[in-house]
């Protein structure tokens, strides 16, 4: 028995490596291994870039590959399909001056023919449901504002202002004019706020209700008001005195229900159009002509 055991063991010793090789060469004997649905190689196995079979990508064993697969797995559903991603935030939509006098009212102050990007000051308004949408822009790195007044003087006015702060943001604030001083009011009726500072201009867009409860610091926009226009520098997000000593004011009360395109020339572009100025020019001309020998 002991003598016959030797050949048997030697035969088994020789067959064992042969069985291992045969198992490795026969794919039908391989044990199935379930792959993660998020494995990039599994998703691509058997399909090329254009749906063609036989395309595989070599897995790179590196930290970057691991990190990408880990992040990818966090944003895939259980079936291995990617979840929809949030749409990118739209940039500030430029103000369309072609709609002035048609679908919105506009006030321009500056050089003749200027628009929202070149006027010293620009304001537009339009009704949207129960709200009024305002767009403002001014040639400043600080703030731009519009006031609603029962007269043409500063004092006792409801004011909406867009302020550029030190962090580069443009925020909408609510003020109330106490004499020549603008006091910020905590109750801010603005919503859907947008603002941008670029090309040394502060530009903003916001809405506020057309009708509000009667309050000293908040007016009803369905009524007509004189519009006060102002802009100037800001320090650490706080407004300072406006750029010009006598900010422009609308010549007449403005109705939110009437869309006009009003141009107000800046001081440098104003002409002598009053009767007194014309009479003075005629008198000076006559004097010069009569005084000539």
Backbone as a ProteinNet text record, in pm:
[ID]
protein_1_A
[PRIMARY]
XXXXXXXXXXXXXXXXXXXXXXXXXXXXXXXXXXXXXXXXXXXXXXXXXXXXXXXXXXXXXXXXXXXXXXXXXXXXXXXXXXXXXXXXXXXXXXXXXXXXXXXXXXXXXXXXXXXXXXXXXXXXXXXXXXXXXXXXXXXXXXXXXXXXXXXXXXXXXXXXXXXXXXXXXXXXXXXXXXXXXXXXXXXXXXXXXXXXXXXXXXXXXXXXXXXXXXXXXXXXXXXXXXXXXXXXXXXXXXXXXXXXXXXXXXXXXXXXXXXXXXXXXXXXXXXXXXXXXXXXXXXXXXXXXXXXX
[TERTIARY]
83.4	0	86.7	195.5	281.8	354.1	392.5	464	376.4	245	155.2	111.3	126.7	80.7	170.3	296.7	390.4	353.1	329.8	291.6	163	65.6	-63.9	-46.1	35.2	57	131.3	226.1	301.2	212.7	118.5	24.7	-63.2	-117.7	-202.9	-125.2	2.3	87.3	105.8	111.9	127	-3.6	-118.5	-248.5	-297.7	-258.2	-309.3	-279	-154.5	-129.2	-203.9	-220.9	-292.7	-438.5	-499.5	-639.1	-650.7	-553.9	-557.6	-549.9	-461.9	-447.3	-574.3	-638.4	-760.3	-873.2	-880	-984	-963.6	-840	-811.4	-839.9	-817.6	-837.6	-983.1	-1066.9	-1207	-1293.7	-1345.2	-1425.5	-1553.5	-1605.1	-1732.6	-1721.8	-1598.1	-1578.7	-1550.1	-1540.8	-1513.7	-1635	-1611.8	-1720.9	-1767	-1899.1	-1946.5	-1922.4	-1878	-1855.8	-1945.2	-2031.8	-2124.2	-2048.4	-2066.5	-1997.7	-2091.6	-2034.7	-2114.6	-2168.2	-2295.3	-2349.3	-2281	-2202.1	-2132	-1991.8	-1948.2	-1813.7	-1806.1	-1720.1	-1710.9	-1674.8	-1588.5	-1549.6	-1665.6	-1752.2	-1865.7	-1965.4	-1986.3	-2081.9	-2035.5	-1903.3	-1850.6	-1821.6	-1816.7	-1779.7	-1879.3	-1828.3	-1913.5	-1971.5	-1940.3	-1995.6	-1887.5	-1873.2	-1777.7	-1838.2	-1765	-1814.6	-1941	-1960.6	-2077.9	-2167.8	-2164.6	-2251.7	-2196.6	-2070.1	-2012.6	-1955.1	-1978.7	-1928.6	-1777.5	-1722.8	-1582.3	-1492.5	-1551	-1466.1	-1455.5	-1336.7	-1313.6	-1205.4	-1213	-1110.3	-1029.8	-901.2	-813.2	-830.7	-854	-871.6	-737.1	-731	-607.7	-616.9	-530.2	-531.2	-457.3	-528.9	-468.5	-570.3	-522.2	-613.3	-714.7	-669.9	-761.8	-874.7	-841.8	-945.4	-1042.7	-989.5	-1076.4	-1168.1	-1111.3	-1190.5	-1300.5	-1268.8	-1370.5	-1481.8	-1445.8	-1547.7	-1632.6	-1569.8	-1645.2	-1745.7	-1699.4	-1789.4	-1899.1	-1864	-1964.2	-2071.1	-2030.6	-2126.7	-2224	-2183.7	-2272.2	-2380.6	-2362.1	-2459.6	-2524.5	-2524.7	-2593.9	-2706.6	-2815.7	-2926.9	-2893.3	-2986.6	-2963.9	-2950.2	-3011	-3002	-2877.3	-2797.5	-2675.1	-2691.8	-2810	-2832.2	-2806.6	-2745.1	-2713.5	-2838.7	-2840.4	-2949.6	-2936.4	-3047.6	-3037.9	-2971.1	-2881.5	-2811	-2886.9	-2864.4	-2931.2	-2881	-2970.9	-2926.7	-2835.3	-2743.8	-2653.5	-2729.7	-2677.9	-2741.6	-2723.6	-2834.9	-2829	-2758.3	-2677.2	-2615.4	-2720.2	-2681.5	-2774.7	-2814.6	-2943.8	-2993.8	-2984.6	-2924.4	-2905.6	-3040.3	-3043.7	-3166	-3192.5	-3314	-3350.5	-3415.4	-3346.2	-3401.1	-3496	-3494.2	-3585.5	-3731.2	-3755.4	-3892	-3941.6	-3853.5	-3892	-4004.8	-4105	-4219.5	-4318.8	-4289.5	-4379.2	-4434.2	-4345.8	-4388	-4336	-4265.9	-4220.7	-4188.1	-4190.4	-4154.3	-4007.6	-3943.8	-3800.6	-3773.4	-3676.5	-3623.5	-3472.9	-3420.7	-3277.3	-3224.1	-3110.3	-3044.7	-2900	-2856.7	-2719.1	-2704.8	-2622.2	-2595.1	-2709.1	-2749.2	-2855.9	-2824.1	-2924	-2907.2	-2846.9	-2825.6	-2764.5	-2864.1	-2812.3	-2895.8	-2864	-2909.6	-2893.8	-2748.4	-2660	-2519	-2431.4	-2490.1	-2410.1	-2467.2	-2594.2	-2652.5	-2588.1	-2583.5	-2540.2	-2632.7	-2760.7	-2862.2	-2970.3	-3019.2	-3126.1	-3222.8	-3352.6	-3457	-3565	-3613.9	-3728.8	-3827.6	-3953.9	-4058.4	-4162.9	-4220.8	-4330.8	-4410.8	-4537.9	-4626	-4618.4	-4606.3	-4609.8	-4706	-4828.8	-4929.6	-4957.4	-4942.1	-4965.3	-4836.2	-4729.1	-4600	-4558.7	-4460	-4393.3	-4246.6	-4194.8	-4053.7	-3976.7	-3870.7	-3784.4	-3646.6	-3588	-3449.1	-3377.4	-3261	-3184.6	-3039	-2975.2	-2833.2	-2775.6	-2652.3	-2587.6	-2437.1	-2374.5	-2229.4	-2165.6	-2153	-2098.8	-2052.2	-1965.1	-1923.1	-1986.6	-2084.4	-2146.5	-2291.8	-2380.7	-2523.1	-2601.8	-2722.4	-2816.4	-2954.9	-3037.8	-3166.4	-3272	-3397.7	-3512.1	-3601.6	-3650.9	-3740.2	-3877.2	-3980.1	-4118	-4166.2	-4192.7	-4219.1	-4349.8	-4414	-4535.8	-4503.6	-4377.2	-4332.2	-4196.8	-4131	-4002.2	-3883.9	-3912.2	-3808	-3775.4	-3650.9	-3607.4	-3653.1	-3716.5	-3768.1	-3903.6	-3916.1	-4041.8	-4070.5	-3967.1	-3982.5	-3951.8	-4026.1	-4002.1	-3893.4	-3783.7	-3668.9	-3627.9	-3601.6	-3545.2	-3406	-3307.6	-3169.7	-3097.6	-3007.3	-2922.6	-2780.3	-2722.8	-2594.4	-2490.5	-2375.3	-2262.2	-2175	-2160.3	-2083.1	-1938.7	-1859.4	-1717.2	-1691.1	-1791.3	-1776	-1810.9	-1842.3	-1874.4	-2019.8	-2101.6	-2243.6	-2323	-2436.1	-2528.1	-2657.5	-2692.4	-2811.7	-2912.9	-3041.8	-3149.3	-3189.3	-3194.3	-3228.1	-3348.5	-3417.2	-3530.3	-3493.4	-3513.7	-3478.8	-3600	-3585.8	-3685.3	-3609.1	-3638.3	-3568	-3620.7	-3531.7	-3562.1	-3482	-3547.8	-3475.8	-3378.6	-3252.5	-3149.8	-3077.4	-3127.5	-3062.3	-3149.7	-3089.3	-3162.5	-3148.7	-3257.8	-3259.5	-3303.9	-3224.1	-3260.9	-3376	-3473.7	-3591.8	-3580.7	-3605.7	-3592.7	-3694.1	-3814	-3915.7	-3881.3	-3842.2	-3800	-3900.4	-3972.2	-4073.3	-4016.6	-3885.5	-3825.7	-3822	-3838.7	-3823.3	-3774	-3736.5	-3677.1	-3561.9	-3471.2	-3362	-3250.7	-3199.4	-3081.5	-2994	-2865.1	-2775.9	-2638.2	-2570.9	-2437.2	-2358.1	-2227.9	-2137.2	-2033	-2036	-1939.2	-1925.8	-1806.4	-1776	-1801	-1768.5	-1785	-1928.6	-2024.5	-2166.2	-2235.7	-2327.7	-2415.6	-2548.2	-2589	-2713.7	-2792.3	-2923	-3005	-3144.5	-3213.5	-3352.2	-3424.4	-3545.4	-3622.2	-3770.3	-3851.8	-3996.1	-4042	-4149.4	-4216.2	-4365.2	-4448.6	-4593.8	-4646.8	-4747.2	-4812.3	-4893.4	-4964.6	-5045.9	-4984	-4976.2	-4925.9	-5017.2	-5009.7	-5085.5	-5030.6	-5119.8	-5080.2	-4979.2	-4866.8	-4760.2	-4678.4	-4619.5	-4547.8	-4428.4	-4357.8	-4233.8	-4254.4	-4378.2	-4405.2	-4526.5	-4509.9	-4618.9	-4683.6	-4804.3	-4875.3	-4831.4	-4780.5	-4729.2	-4839.9	-4962.8	-5070.1	-5106.5	-5057.5	-5074.6	-4957.3	-4974.6	-4869.2	-4780.3	-4649.2	-4551.5	-4446.1	-4384.1	-4261.4	-4150	-4065.8	-3956.1	-3826	-3755.9	-3625.7	-3516.9	-3415	-3308.1	-3176.2	-3105	-2979.3	-2884.9	-2756.8	-2652.5	-2528.3	-2439.4	-2320.2	-2232.6	-2127.7	-2034.3	-2090.1	-2028.7	-2064.3	-1936.6	-1945.9	-1833.5	-1877.2	-1814.3	-1845.5	-1994.8	-2052.2	-2192.5	-2291.1	-2243.4	-2332	-2324.3	-2440.5	-2443.8	-2390.9	-2331.8	-2287.1	-2357.9	-2318.3	-2386.1	-2379.4	-2488.5	-2497.4	-2392.8	-2367.9	-2258.4	-2279.4	-2404.2	-2429.3	-2513.6	-2494.8	-2562.1	-2713.6	-2758.3	-2903	-2940.5	-2971	-3007	-3129.7	-3138.5	-3252.7	-3383.7	-3490	-3626	-3715	-3812.9	-3904.5	-3981.3	-4003.5	-4072.9	-4218.3	-4277.2	-4417.5	-4432.6	-4547.6	-4575.2	-4581.8	-4527.2	-4521.4	-4623.6	-4701.1	-4798.8	-4741.4	-4753.8	-4701.6	-4781.2	-4896.7	-4981.8	-4955.3	-4867.2	-4836.1	-4689.2	-4663.4	-4526	-4473.8	-4378.9	-4317.4	-4167.6	-4107.1	-3960.9	-3913.7	-3873.2	-3840.2	-3688.8	-3642.9	-3500.8	-3479.2	-3381.9	-3345.6	-3196.8	-3161.6	-3019.3	-2942.4	-2822.4	-2735.3	-2696.3	-2642.8	-2610.9	-2521	-2426.4	-2332.3	-2399.7	-2518.3	-2585.9	-2714.1	-2739.7	-2859.2	-2839.5	-2945	-2940.6	-3025.1	-3005.5	-3083.8	-3220.3	-3314.4	-3445.5	-3555.5	-3526.5	-3631.1	-3650.9	-3772	-3796.5	-3702	-3667.3	-3577.5	-3439.5	-3390.1	-3258.2	-3259.3	-3366.3	-3376	-3380	-3456.1	-3464.3	-3328.9	-3254.7	-3122.9	-3026.1	-3034.8	-2948.4	-2978.7	-3108.9	-3147.9	-3098.1	-3111.4	-3068.5	-2917.6	-2842	-2696.6	-2655.2	-2723.4	-2691.4	-2719.8	-2836.5	-2872.3	-2772	-2730.2	-2634.9	-2501.3	-2455.8	-2327.4	-2336.3	-2449.2	-2463.9	-2472.9	-2546.7	-2562.3	-2432.9	-2355.3	-2233	-2118.8	-2137.5	-2033.4	-2033.8	-1922.4	-1920.4	-1942.5
-120.1	0	125	111.8	230.1	249.9	141.2	151	207	167.8	214	358.5	413.6	552.8	654.8	616	712.5	754.3	661.6	701.1	780.2	745	815.9	961.2	987.1	1125.9	1204.5	1138.7	1210.9	1246.4	1157.2	1185.9	1304.5	1306	1416.8	1549	1536.3	1656.3	1716.9	1631	1680.5	1733.7	1672.8	1714.3	1846.1	1877.3	1996.6	2126.4	2144.9	2268.2	2268.5	2147.5	2141.5	2181.9	2141.7	2179.8	2331.8	2389.6	2534.7	2609.4	2560	2626	2612.9	2492.1	2470.9	2560.3	2584.1	2671.5	2815.5	2857.3	2995.1	3015.1	2911.8	2925.6	2911.4	2850.3	2827.5	2936.8	3033.1	3142.3	3094.8	2975.3	2926.2	2884.1	2862.6	2818.5	2934.5	3055.1	3169.9	3199.9	3246.2	3283.7	3424.9	3444.7	3580.8	3677.1	3795.6	3900.3	4017.8	4056.6	4167.3	4298.2	4381.3	4511.3	4620.9	4722.3	4838.3	4908.5	4951.2	5021.9	5153	5196.6	5324.2	5303.9	5180.6	5154.9	5200.3	5294.5	5350.2	5245.1	5148.7	5045.1	4953	4925.5	4836.7	4904	5034.7	5105.6	5109.3	5114.5	5125.5	4989.5	4880.2	4749.8	4706.2	4659.4	4609.7	4719.1	4845.1	4953.4	5055.8	5097.9	5203	5338.1	5437.8	5573.8	5596.4	5520	5536.8	5414.5	5342.6	5226.5	5103.4	5100.8	4986.1	4890.2	4759.3	4662.8	4651.4	4601.8	4567.8	4677.6	4788.4	4897.7	4893.3	4896.1	4901.7	5003.9	5064.4	5157.2	5095.5	5114.7	5061	5139.7	5065.7	5130.6	5175.9	5302.3	5356.5	5356.9	5281.5	5270.7	5389.6	5497.5	5617.4	5688.6	5784.5	5857.8	5939.7	5997.1	6078.3	5993.8	5869.9	5780.7	5743.8	5712.4	5678.7	5794.4	5914.7	6031.4	6057.9	6044.7	6071	5968	5840.4	5736.5	5754.8	5799.8	5822.4	5935.7	6046.5	6159.1	6123.2	6045.7	6006	5919.9	5831.3	5741.9	5817.6	5932.8	6010.7	6081.1	6096.8	6168.5	6077.6	5947.5	5852.6	5788.1	5758.7	5691.6	5544.9	5469.2	5327.2	5249	5299.5	5230.9	5270.1	5360.3	5398.8	5515.5	5585.1	5698.9	5828	5926	6049.8	6128.8	6189.9	6278	6408.8	6476	6605.4	6708.1	6786	6887	7018.5	7102.7	7232.6	7320.9	7395.1	7481.7	7590.3	7638.7	7745.6	7874.7	7957	8085.3	8179.3	8234.6	8323.2	8453.3	8505.8	8635.7	8746.3	8864.5	8976.8	9011.1	9006.6	9038.6	9188.4	9226.3	9368	9437.3	9563.2	9641.3	9672.4	9645.9	9667.9	9805.6	9897	10031.3	10035.1	9930.8	9927.7	9917.3	9875.9	9864.7	9994.7	10094.5	10220.6	10288.6	10332	10398.2	10302.6	10172.9	10072.5	9980.1	9901.3	9807.9	9849.8	9960.2	10013.3	10161.2	10230.5	10371.5	10387.8	10490.3	10513	10661.3	10687.5	10822.7	10815.9	10898.3	10902.1	11040.8	11041	11167.7	11157	11250.3	11246.3	11303.8	11238.8	11282.5	11241.3	11325.3	11287.6	11156	11069.3	10940.2	10832.8	10861.4	10761.9	10651.7	10540.6	10427.4	10387.4	10267.6	10223.6	10203.5	10192.6	10168.5	10291.9	10399.4	10519.4	10646.7	10644.5	10762.4	10784.2	10908.5	10935	10865.1	10865.8	10800.8	10743.9	10624.1	10561.2	10492.5	10505.7	10438.9	10387.9	10266.7	10215.4	10154.8	10150.4	10092.8	10025	9919.8	9852.7	9770.9	9755.2	9677.4	9529.6	9445.8	9300.4	9245.7	9220.2	9174.1	9280.8	9244.3	9338.8	9406.4	9390.5	9450.9	9552.9	9631.3	9721.8	9683.1	9660.3	9627.2	9753.1	9778.2	9891.9	9843.4	9917.7	9896.2	10029.9	10026.3	10149.7	10126.2	10232.4	10225.1	10366.4	10376.5	10507.7	10490.9	10597.7	10600	10631.4	10529	10544.4	10408.8	10411.6	10286.8	10270.3	10357.5	10354.5	10313.2	10408	10379.6	10458.7	10410.1	10476.3	10461.4	10567.4	10563.9	10642.8	10612.8	10688.4	10718.2	10841.6	10881.5	10918.7	10893.8	10924.6	11036	11152.6	11272.4	11338.2	11404.2	11478.6	11618.2	11657.9	11785	11761.1	11863.3	11848.8	11866.8	11868	11891.8	11764.5	11757.4	11642.9	11661.9	11557.9	11563.5	11495.8	11396.1	11323.4	11234.8	11173.6	11095.7	10947.5	10864.2	10720	10695.8	10627.6	10612.1	10465.3	10418.6	10286.3	10304.7	10240.3	10256.6	10124.2	10120.2	10003.6	10042.5	9969.3	10007	9899.1	9943.8	9854	9850.2	9728.7	9719.2	9677.8	9665.8	9635.7	9492.8	9406.8	9268.1	9250.3	9361	9353.6	9325.7	9311.9	9284.8	9414.8	9406.5	9519.5	9479	9549.9	9520	9633.7	9596.6	9695.9	9734.5	9864.5	9917.6	10010.5	10026.3	10117.4	10232.3	10355.2	10473.7	10566.2	10659.1	10766.7	10896	10994.6	11121.7	11204.4	11229.3	11320.2	11447.9	11546.5	11665.5	11625.9	11658.6	11625.6	11494.3	11422	11300.7	11179.1	11074.3	10952.1	10851.1	10817.9	10721.7	10585.8	10482.6	10348.7	10293.7	10232.7	10175.9	10023.5	9961.2	9815.2	9744.3	9798.6	9736.6	9765	9659.7	9674.9	9603.2	9677.5	9615.3	9547.5	9558.9	9503.7	9351.9	9291.2	9146.1	9117.2	8991.3	8951.2	9045.3	9060.5	9156.7	9100.7	9186.4	9156.8	9281.4	9261.4	9375.9	9334.7	9428.1	9400.9	9531	9516.5	9629.9	9592.6	9661.7	9638.3	9764	9780	9898.2	10027.5	10022.4	10137.5	10187.7	10094.9	10130.1	10038	10095.6	10018.3	10001.3	9877.4	9846.8	9747.1	9765.2	9674.6	9661.8	9560.4	9533.1	9474	9519.4	9467.5	9496.9	9434.8	9457.6	9503.8	9578.8	9613.2	9622.9	9599.1	9596	9729.4	9717.9	9837.9	9906.1	9825.9	9877.3	9833.3	9924.1	9892.8	9957.6	9905.5	9967.4	10107.8	10198.2	10338	10349.8	10411.5	10428.5	10550.4	10616.2	10740.2	10718.8	10608.1	10585	10504.3	10467.9	10382.9	10437.3	10466.7	10527.1	10422.7	10453.8	10371.6	10412.6	10318.9	10352.3	10365.6	10329.1	10348.9	10497.3	10579.1	10723.3	10784.7	10906	10975.2	11051.8	11051.9	11117.3	11186.5	11287.1	11340.1	11239.6	11216.1	11121.2	11199	11164	11223.8	11124	11170.1	11082.1	11122.7	11025.6	11057.5	10938.3	10967.9	10865.6	10926.5	10840.2	10892	10781.6	10816.3	10717.1	10649.6	10538.7	10465.8	10427.7	10421	10380.5	10261.2	10147.5	10023.7	9991.6	10008.5	9974.4	10078.1	10193.9	10301.2	10417.8	10474.3	10581.6	10710.5	10793.4	10927	11028.7	11153.2	11258.6	11232.7	11269.8	11247	11328.2	11285.3	11341.8	11487.9	11527.4	11664.8	11736.4	11868.8	11946.3	11947.7	11955.3	11959.2	11840.9	11726.6	11608.8	11636.3	11571.8	11595.8	11545.4	11613.4	11580.3	11582	11492.2	11490.9	11622.2	11670.7	11798.4	11792.2	11674.6	11656.1	11524.7	11505.2	11380.7	11265.9	11153.4	11036.7	10933.4	10883.2	10778.1	10642.8	10546.2	10413.2	10343.4	10400	10340.6	10398.3	10495.8	10557.6	10536.9	10463.9	10433.6	10542.5	10620.2	10726.9	10701.9	10764.9	10762.2	10906.6	10943.6	11082	11099.4	11200.3	11232.8	11366	11368	11489.9	11514.9	11619.7	11643.8	11682.6	11631.1	11671	11817.7	11875.9	12019.1	12056.9	11969.7	12000.2	12002.2	11944.1	11935.7	12018.5	12095	12177.6	12299.5	12337.8	12453.5	12566.8	12684.2	12799.1	12794.2	12731.5	12713.1	12794.6	12857.2	12932.8	13066.8	13126.2	13257.5	13365.4	13363.9	13465.4	13455.2	13334.1	13315.4	13359.7	13326.8	13368.3	13520.6	13585.1	13730.7	13792.7	13731.6	13781.8	13769.5	13660.8	13641.8	13745.8	13771.4	13871.2	14009.9	14042.5	14174.2	14191.5	14088.6	14097.2	14109.9	14038.6	14046	14186.5	14244	14378.4	14481.3	14463.7	14558.3	14552.9	14435.4	14421.7	14481.3	14458.3	14512.1	14665.5	14721	14866.5	14933.9	14864.5	14925.2	14922.4	14854.6	14846.2	14971.8	15045.8	15170.1	15143
0	0	0	76.4	81	-49.4	-115.5	-242.4	-351.4	-354.7	-461.1	-442.4	-323.3	-299.8	-365.5	-384.8	-444.9	-583.4	-680.9	-817.4	-821.7	-735.6	-737.5	-699.3	-596.3	-554.2	-661.3	-726.1	-829.5	-947.4	-981.5	-1091.9	-1056.3	-931.7	-889.3	-886	-848.6	-843.4	-980.7	-1083	-1219.3	-1276.2	-1237.5	-1292.1	-1232.4	-1112.4	-1044.5	-1121	-1167.4	-1247.6	-1378.2	-1437	-1563.8	-1545.9	-1433.5	-1408	-1388	-1320.3	-1300.3	-1432.4	-1522.3	-1652.6	-1733.7	-1729.2	-1806.9	-1756.7	-1625.6	-1570.4	-1615	-1617.7	-1660	-1807.4	-1889.6	-2033.1	-2073.1	-1991.2	-2026.8	-1964.4	-2043.6	-1985.6	-1921.4	-1965.9	-1913.2	-1769.3	-1721.3	-1582.9	-1489.1	-1542.7	-1456.9	-1368.9	-1246.4	-1157.7	-1192.9	-1205.1	-1239	-1124.6	-1161.3	-1062.9	-1098.9	-1007	-1034.7	-1026	-1125.3	-1130.5	-1087.7	-1033.7	-993.9	-1117.7	-1113.8	-1230.9	-1257.3	-1162	-1181.8	-1233.5	-1253.3	-1303.7	-1448.3	-1476.5	-1610.1	-1712.2	-1672.6	-1767.4	-1799.3	-1697.2	-1721.8	-1813.6	-1791.5	-1876.4	-2020.9	-2040.8	-2175.1	-2238.1	-2155.8	-2211	-2315.7	-2429	-2536.6	-2620.8	-2594.3	-2674.9	-2697.5	-2821.1	-2854.6	-2832.5	-2875	-2859.4	-2940	-3045.8	-3132.3	-3125.6	-3013.6	-2999.6	-3066.2	-3104.3	-3172.3	-3071.1	-3084.7	-2987.7	-2995.5	-2883.5	-2881.9	-2830.8	-2778.4	-2731.9	-2581.3	-2529.7	-2386.9	-2359.4	-2239	-2198.1	-2085.9	-2091	-1988.2	-1860.6	-1751.6	-1622.4	-1569.3	-1530.6	-1477.1	-1325.2	-1264.5	-1119.7	-1061.2	-1038.9	-983.7	-897.6	-818.8	-730.9	-810.5	-923.5	-1002.9	-1058.5	-1102	-1153.9	-1044	-925.4	-813.3	-777.3	-773.8	-736.1	-836.8	-967	-1068.9	-1061.8	-1038.8	-1030	-905.8	-795.1	-672.1	-690.1	-750.4	-772.2	-869.5	-971.7	-1070	-1004.9	-913.1	-849.5	-761.6	-710.6	-625.5	-705.1	-834.3	-915.9	-1019.3	-992.1	-1077.5	-999	-1066	-1001	-981.7	-919.6	-895.5	-1025.4	-1131.7	-1260.2	-1337.6	-1284.6	-1352.7	-1446.1	-1443.4	-1530.5	-1453	-1517.3	-1445.8	-1412.8	-1293.6	-1256.3	-1334.2	-1362.8	-1432.1	-1341.8	-1397.9	-1321.8	-1327.3	-1227.5	-1223.3	-1336.6	-1401.2	-1511.5	-1460.4	-1541.3	-1497.4	-1473.9	-1384.2	-1353.4	-1473	-1518.5	-1633.7	-1595.8	-1684.5	-1656.7	-1662.1	-1614.6	-1613	-1756.4	-1782.8	-1917.2	-1941.1	-2050.5	-2080.3	-2101.7	-2065	-2077.6	-2224.5	-2269.4	-2409.5	-2423	-2486.1	-2505.9	-2625.6	-2707.8	-2823.1	-2779.2	-2653.6	-2602	-2540.1	-2530.8	-2467.2	-2544.7	-2470.7	-2532.7	-2594.3	-2591	-2650.7	-2543.1	-2482.6	-2377.6	-2240.8	-2234.3	-2105.4	-2120.9	-2010.3	-2011.4	-1976.9	-2033.8	-2012.1	-1990	-1905.4	-1884.8	-1903.4	-1993.9	-2021.4	-1989	-1923.6	-1890.7	-1934.7	-2020.7	-2067.6	-2206.4	-2284	-2420.6	-2512.6	-2607.3	-2700.8	-2771.9	-2777.3	-2842.7	-2754.2	-2625	-2536.4	-2503	-2452.9	-2414.4	-2270.7	-2232.3	-2093.5	-2053.5	-2151.5	-2121.5	-2140.6	-2193.3	-2220	-2157.7	-2116	-2051.5	-1914.6	-1872.7	-1735.9	-1636.6	-1669.6	-1586.1	-1677.3	-1640.9	-1719.5	-1624.4	-1655.2	-1577.8	-1672.2	-1646.4	-1720.3	-1620.5	-1660	-1575	-1663.2	-1612.3	-1681.4	-1580.6	-1609.2	-1522	-1560.1	-1458.9	-1477.4	-1372.9	-1413.3	-1318.2	-1214.5	-1089.2	-979.4	-935.1	-1011.9	-978.9	-1083.5	-1048	-1141.4	-1144.1	-1263.2	-1277.1	-1314.6	-1238.8	-1265.1	-1309.9	-1401	-1442.1	-1429.3	-1364.4	-1345.5	-1380.9	-1429.6	-1462.9	-1457.7	-1408.4	-1401.6	-1412.7	-1458.8	-1475.3	-1340.2	-1256.6	-1122.4	-1072	-971.7	-909	-771.2	-738.8	-606.3	-604.6	-633.4	-622.6	-727	-753.9	-843.5	-781.6	-790.8	-720.9	-795.7	-761	-810.4	-690.6	-684.8	-576.9	-630.4	-552.3	-589.8	-497.9	-557.6	-479.5	-523.1	-426.4	-458.3	-510.8	-498.8	-555.5	-622.4	-659.3	-727.3	-632.5	-503.6	-406.1	-329.1	-284.2	-204.9	-60.8	-6.8	129.8	137.7	226.2	238.8	118.8	61.6	-61.5	-38.7	-107.9	-111.8	-217.1	-179.4	-268.4	-276.2	-398.2	-421.6	-480.1	-418.3	-463.6	-480.1	-576.5	-601.1	-563.6	-468.9	-409.8	-438.5	-486.8	-512.8	-387.9	-327.5	-204.2	-231.6	-124.4	-139	-187	-177.3	-223.3	-370.4	-436.7	-579.1	-608.5	-504.9	-526.2	-538.4	-606.7	-617.4	-548.6	-442.6	-364.1	-375	-364.3	-370.5	-228.3	-202.9	-70.5	-81.6	29.8	38.5	131.4	83.2	161.5	173	266.3	280.8	303.2	219.1	228.2	345.5	439.9	550.4	524.6	464.9	420.4	309.5	328.5	229.8	263.4	359.6	406	376.2	320.4	287.1	400.9	463.9	573.9	521.5	550.4	502.9	586.4	517.6	581	577.8	692.3	700	610.8	603.2	517.8	372.9	302.6	162.8	72.6	-11.1	-96.7	-220.8	-242.3	-365.1	-361.6	-478	-493.7	-634.9	-657.3	-786.1	-821.7	-727	-743	-831.6	-915.9	-997	-1000.4	-1006	-1014.1	-1061.9	-1125.3	-1177.3	-1180.1	-1159.1	-1175	-1278.5	-1390.2	-1495.7	-1580.1	-1638.7	-1720.4	-1642.6	-1513.5	-1424.7	-1420.9	-1429.4	-1421.6	-1323	-1248.3	-1161	-1233.4	-1252.3	-1322.6	-1239.4	-1232.9	-1151.9	-1210.9	-1160.7	-1202.2	-1081.5	-1056	-942.4	-964.6	-881.3	-884.4	-746.7	-745.9	-620.5	-647.4	-547.8	-569.5	-621	-704.3	-755.9	-646.5	-567.6	-457.3	-325.1	-230.7	-96.8	6.1	127.9	236.2	260.5	290.5	308.6	422.7	391.7	489.2	449.2	546.7	519.4	427.4	447.5	372.4	245.2	213.9	97.7	23.8	-104	-181.1	-271.7	-313.6	-410.8	-550.5	-627.6	-760.1	-864.7	-830.6	-928.6	-939.2	-845.9	-853	-928.9	-975.6	-1049.5	-952.2	-980.6	-895.1	-979.8	-921.6	-980.8	-950.8	-1049.8	-1032	-1010.8	-903.6	-872.8	-911.5	-981.1	-1029.1	-964.7	-910.1	-843.5	-849.2	-838.9	-836	-773.2	-724.5	-660.7	-604.6	-532.5	-478	-352.9	-316.8	-195.4	-121.7	9.6	93.7	176.9	152.5	224.3	218.4	100.8	80.5	130.2	175.9	223	125.5	92.9	-5.5	55.4	-29.8	9	-81.5	-71.6	-146.9	-297.2	-365.3	-510	-585.2	-709.3	-787.6	-824.8	-852.9	-896.4	-791.1	-782.2	-677.7	-695.5	-819.5	-846.8	-935.3	-876	-955.9	-1042.3	-1157.1	-1246.2	-1186.7	-1224.4	-1180.8	-1303.2	-1306.4	-1420.9	-1427.9	-1549.8	-1568.3	-1523.3	-1531.3	-1494.8	-1418.9	-1360.1	-1289.7	-1390.4	-1351.1	-1439.5	-1393.5	-1487.9	-1460.3	-1501.1	-1413	-1440	-1550.1	-1583.7	-1687	-1825.5	-1832.8	-1961.5	-1993.2	-2101.3	-2140.5	-2234	-2184	-2261.9	-2273.3	-2369.8	-2384.3	-2370.8	-2248.9	-2216.1	-2216	-2287.3	-2287	-2217.5	-2126.3	-2054.4	-2078.4	-2152.1	-2180.9	-2055.7	-2045.2	-1935	-1951.8	-1845.3	-1847.1	-1964.6	-1996.4	-2104.4	-2241	-2252.1	-2382.1	-2385.7	-2282.4	-2280.8	-2369.3	-2440.2	-2530.1	-2473.6	-2527.8	-2483.6	-2551.4	-2483.3	-2544.9	-2477.3	-2361.9	-2293.4	-2364.3	-2354	-2417.5	-2367.8	-2238.4	-2185.6	-2249.3	-2265	-2326.2	-2472.2	-2542.5	-2682.3	-2694	-2604.7	-2606.4	-2575.7	-2482.7	-2447.8	-2565.2	-2638.1	-2754.6	-2862	-2886	-2985.6	-2944.3	-2815.4	-2768.4	-2782.7	-2747.7	-2761.1	-2907.6	-2994.1	-3136.9	-3191.1	-3152.6	-3198	-3146.2	-3020.6	-2962.3	-3035.1	-3067.4	-3137.3	-3277.7	-3343.8	-3479.1	-3476.6	-3383.8	-3376.3	-3329.3	-3251.5	-3200.8	-3300.8	-3413.2	-3515.1	-3601.7	-3616.9	-3695.4	-3844.3
[MASK]
+++++++++++++++++++++++++++++++++++++++++++++++++++++++++++++++++++++++++++++++++++++++++++++++++++++++++++++++++++++++++++++++++++++++++++++++++++++++++++++++++++++++++++++++++++++++++++++++++++++++++++++++++++++++++++++++++++++++++++++++++++++++++++++++++++++++++++++++++++++++++++++++++++++

